[in-house]
Amino acid sequence: MRVTFIKKIAAILSACFWISVNGQRVLTLEEAIATALQNNYDIQLARGDSLVAAIDYSYRNAVFLPSVNINAGATFNNNNQRQTLADGSERKSNNVRSNNIQGSLGLDWVLFDGLRMFATRDKVAALLESGAYSAKEQVINTVAQVINIYYNIARQQQLIKATDVQIELNEERANLAQYKLDIGSGTKPDVLQSKVDLNEQKALKMRQQTLVTQLKSQLLQVMNSKIQEHEFTIPDTIPLNFDITLGDVQDGLERTNPTLLRARSAIDIAEYELKETKAGLWPTLSFGSAYNFSRTSNKKVLNNFSTLFNQFHGYNYGFTARIPIFNQFAVKRQIKQDKLNITLQQLQYENQRSLIRLAVLNAFKEYIQQQNALKLEEENILLAEENVDIVFQAYKLGGATLVQLREAQNSLAQAYDRLIDARYNLKRAETELLRLKGDIIK
């Protein structure tokens, strides 16, 4: 046979490097990940939530500071007055005008509140930590999504090359069937069936090309990139890591998986909220001070002993203690709710840990299964290629029917698909293990 299929398979599955062709440039996985980390909308939103917590954290110590306020006001009066004195005399005046200007500078400082302010400060730090874990979780998930889409494009490109092999084989078969018909040793149905099979493979290639374009669009959406699908290409190789062990993934999983770390932070936040509530059982001691100013001016008075002008200013200070005696069991009820919330958060953490450990076990089983499948398919592809070669030569000599050749071809095509799928599925399992571990990015 003119085509050596072993060489074609090697060309499809071996490492290769693409150069810029027709204005296209090679998009590396590292560049795709870097672009997604910078531009992806979900990552930007997650970072925004984390920045909100960071702003609160930067002001965490303000809870220990006093509050200072200035109050000022001015009142203008225009009254009609009428007075009847004890001796029976009567005084009356209209449009009695007066004004009052007052202001104060006050300081309120909580000196002790049952350590509530310390719990609030520490809770803000825990919220910042939780926000950072949420952002990291989104980053890890996005990177895993980029990797899977990227290598799915490589997978489809490999399938296109495998289809090209089938198209070339079908073209040669159609030519051979036509030649046999021309010399009187073949049949018309063989020619027609060969052409039908050829057109079927060409249609398959068009569908695969469309799928590649769709996957490129999906990748660009995750990357939030402005480039177009036709402006770049990627290598059609899928590098694999065969050295991942279950122990490596499970070791320290609670310290690296962001979902578990965020669940652990939720427990810490609930514990700080309990401390804040318990502070309501303690007395509150505050220091207060104020500087006051007031001035009253009357245009006229009915009583000669009344003041036309009155002004005072000065300061005061003192301490205030608030001792809780009874508040309809509000604090006691809230303490019970906070304790229940801690228990629920702990259960949520244990549930998440159980689910993630199960996911790790399943992903590792898939990882091992796909390794075994890959080894088997690498053997099958050689057998299928040799079988096609033998049957094709026999068909040339009239020792095999078209049905036998088509069956051998179909076996080869299925072997291609299984081999390429095994490589991609192994890569997906590898990516999932790293995602669960939290080590997909350093």
N, C-alpha and C positions, 0 to 999 in steps of 0.2 A: 504494500500500500504506500502511496506517495507521502502520506503524512505520518510522522512518527509521534504517536500520541503520548508516549512517555515524556518526550521533550516539551510537548504542549502543556501537559499537566504541570511539569516543573516550572514552566514559564508562568503559569497561572498562580501557583502556590508559593513560589520562591520569593525572596525579597527583591524588590526592584525600586528604582528611583525614577520619578517622572521629571521631565524638564519642561520648561515653559513652551507651550505649543498654542499657536493661534490666539495669542493674547492671554492665555490662561496661566495662572501661577499655582504652585503647589501650596496647599494649606496644610501645615503640620498640625498634629494633635496639640502640641504645646501652644501654638498660636491660637488655635480654636478655644482652648481652655482659658488662656490669658484674656482673650477678647470677651468671653462669657463672664469671667470674674469681674471685669471692668464695666460691662454694659448691661448684663442681664437684669431685667426688671425685677424679678423676684428677689435677687440678691440685693438690689438697691433698696427695695422695700424693707427687707430684713435688716439691712444696715441702718436704715432710717429709724426703725424701732429701737435698735441698739443705741443709736445716737441720742434718742430721747432719754433713755435710761442713763446714758453717760452725762447728760446735762444735769439730771437730778443728782447724780453722784458727785459732780463737781461742787455742788452746793450742800453736800451732806452735813457739814459741820455748822451750817447756818442755824440748825435746830437748837444749838446751844446759845445763840445770841439773843439779846433783848429786841423788842419791837419799840420803835420810836415813831410818834405821830404828832403832827401839828394840827390843831383845830382852831379855826377862826370864824368869826361871824360878826355881822353888823345888823342892827335892828333900828328902824326908823318908825316913830309913832306920831300919829296926828289924831288926838282924841278930843271929844267933847266931855267935860267933867261937870258934875254937880254934887255938892256936899252939903249936908245938914249937920250942924254941930250940936253939942249937948245943950247949949244955951238957947237953942231954937233958931239961931241965925243960919242963913243959907248963903252959900257961895256957888257961883256958876261961871263957867268960862268955856268958850268954844275954841277949836283949833289950837289946843294945847300940844305943842310939838316937843318931842324929845328924841334922843338917839342914844344907842348903846353899842359900843364896840368892845369886843372881847376876843381873847386868843389864849391858847395854852400850848405848851410843848410838853408832851407826856412820854414817859419811859415805863415800859412793863417788862419785867424780867422774871421768867420762871426759874427759880433756883433748884427746886426739887419737885419732880412729878412721878415719883415711883419708878425712876429709871426708864420712863417711856422714851425720852429723847435719845437715849443710847440704843434702845431697840429699833427706833425709827432710822437712826443713822446706819446701823448694821443691815437693816432690811433693804435700804437703798443700794448698798454694796451687793447684796444677794440678787436684787433685781437686775443690776448691771451685769452680773455674772450670768444670769439666766438669759438675758438678751444676747450676750456674746455667744452662748451655746446655740441659741435659735439661729443666729446669723451663720454660725459655722455649719449647722445642720443643713441650712439652705444651700450654702456653698458646696458642701459635699454632694448633696443630691443633684445639684446642677452640673457639677463636674462629671458625675456618673452618667447623667443624661447625655452630656456632650460626647463622652467616650462611646456610649452605646450607639448613638446615631452615627458618629464618625465611622466606626467600624462596620456598621450596617451598610453604609455607602460602599466601603471596601468590599464587603461581602457581595453586594449586588453587582459591583464591577467584576468580581471574580466569576459570578454566574453569567455575566454577559460574555466573558471570554470563553467560558465553558460552552455557551450556546454557539459562539463562533466556530468552535470545533465541530459541533453537531451540524451546523450549516455547511461547513466545508465537506464534511463526510456525506451529507445528503446531496450536495451538488455533484460530488464524484459518483455517488450511487445513481443519480438521475442520468448523468451522462453515460454511465455504463449500461443502464437499462435501455437507453435510447440506442446505443451502439448495438446491443444485442438484438433489439427490434429491427434495426436497419439491416443486419446481416441474416435475419431470419431465425435466430436462436432464442429470441426473447418474446415477451407478450406485451400488449398495450397496457393492461392493468398494472404491470410492474412499473411502467413509465409514469402512468398517472399517479399511482400511490407514492412513488418517490418524489414527484413534484408537490403533491399534497403535504407530505412530511416536510419538505423543504420550506414551503410557505408557512407551515405551522411554526417551525423554528424561527423564521424571520419575524412572525407576529409576536412570538415570545420575546424576542430580543427587543422589539419596540416597547412592549409592556415593561420590560426590565429597565430600559432607558428612561421611561417616564417615571418609574419608581425612584430611580437615582435622582432625577430632578426634584421630585417631591421631598425626598430625604434631605437633599441639599437645602431646600427652602426651610425645612424644619430645623436643620442645624443653624441656619442663619437667624431664624427667629429666636432660638435659645441664646445665640451669641449677641443678638440685637445689633447685627452688622449691616452696614449700608451696601456692601458688595452684592452682586447678582450671582445667580446660580451658574451662569455660563462663564463667569470670570475666574473661576478657580476649579481645581481638581485636587484629588487626594490620592496618595499611593493606595494600591489595592492589596497591600499586605496587612496581615493581622498578627503582630508579634504576641507570643504567648509566654506565660510564666508557669512552669511546671513544678515550682519549688515551694509553693504555699502549703503549710501544714496546719492542721486543725488547732494544734497547741499554740501556734503563733497568733492565730486569730482570737482564740479564747483568752489568752493571757492578757490581763489588764484591760479587758473589754469595758469594765465599768469606769475606767479612767480615760478612755479614748472615744467611746461612742457618745456623740453629742445629745442624742435622745435621752440616754440614761443620765448624763450629766445635768441636763435640763430638769429631768424628773427629780434628781437629787436636790437641785436648787429650789424646786417647788416645796420640798419638805422644809428646807431652811427658812424660806419665806414664811411658811405657815407657823413655824416655831417663833419667829420674830413677831408675828402678829399676835400670838398668844401672850408674849411678854408685854406688848403694848396694851393689851386688854387687862392683864393682871395689874398694871400700873394704876388702873382705876380704883383699886382697893386701898391705895396708899394716899395719905394727905398730900396736898399740893401747897408748896410755899413759894410765894412770889414777892418780889420787891418792886415797888412802884414809886415814881417820883414825877413831879410836874412843876412847871413854871407857868403861872397864870397872870393874865393882865385883863383889866376891865375898866372901861370908862363910860360914864353916863352923863349926858348933858341935857338939861331941861331949859327950854326957852323961857318959860314962866311956870309958876306954881300957884296953887290956890291957898296953900297953907304956908304961912311965913316961916314956919320951922322946918319946912322941907328944903332939900338941897337942890341948888341949881346945877351944881357940878360935883361929880363923885368919881374918883379914880383910885384904883389899888392895883398893886402887882407884888408878886413874891413867889416863893417856891415852897413845896412840901415834899415829904418822902415818908415811906413807911413800909411795913411788911404786912402781907395778907396770907393767912392760912385757910385752906379749904379742906375740911375733914369730911369724907363721905360717911354718912350714917345709914341712909336708906335711899335707894334709887330704883325701887320696884324690881329688884333682882336683875336689873339690866346687865350689870357687869358679870354677875354669876352666870346668867344665861349665855352671854357671849363667850365666857371662858369655856363652857361646855361645848359650844359650837366650834370654837377654835381647836379644842382638843380632838373633836371628831374630825375636823378638817385635816389635822396632822395624821390621824390614823388612815384617812382616805388617801392622802398623798403618799403615805408609805405603801399602801396596797397598790396604788397606781405604779409606784416605782417597781415593786416586786413583779407586777404583771408585765410591765415593759421589759424588765430584765428577762423574764421567762420567754416572752415573745421573741426578743432579739436573740437569745441563745438558741431557740428553736430555729429561727431564720438562719443563723450561722450554720447549724447542723445540716439543714436542708440545702443551703447554698454549697456547703463543702461536699455533700453527697453528689450534688449536680456537677460540681467541679471534677470529682473523681470519675463519675460516670461519663462525662464528656471526654476526659482524657482517654478512657478505655475505648469509647466510641471512635475517637480520632485515630487511635492505633489500628482499630479494625477496618475503618474506612480507607486508611492509607494502604492496607493490604488489598482491600476489595477493588480499589481503583486500578491496581496493576493487573488483577485477574480480569476485570471487565475490559480493560484495554487489550489485553492479549486475546481474549475471547472475540472481540470485534475484529481484530486483525486476522485471526484464523478464519472466521466465518466470512469476512469480506473476500479473502483470497479464494475461499471455496466457492463463493457466489460468482466470482469472476470466471472460474473454471466450470461453473454449472453444477458443482457438488453441493450447493446449499440453495434453499429457496429464499425468496424475498421476505417471507414471514420470519424465517430464522434470523436473517440479517437485521430486520426491524426489532426483533426481540433483543438481540445482542446490543443494538444501538440504544434501546430504551434502558437496558441494564446499565450501560455506560453513563447515560444521562443521569439516571437516578444515583449512581455512585458519585458522580460529580456533585450533585446537590447535597447528598448526605455528608460528603467530605467537607465541603465549604460550610455547611450548616454546623457541623461538629466543631470546626475551628471558631466560628462566630459564637456558638453557644458556650464553648469553653472560655472565650474572652468575656462573655457576659457573666458567667459564674465567677470568674476571677475578679471582675469589677465589683460584683455584688459583695464578695467577701471583703474587699478593701473598703467598700462603702460602709458596711456594718461595723468593721473594725474602727473606722474613722481615720484610716491612714491613706485614703485615696489622694489626699494632699497633705503636705507636711507644713 
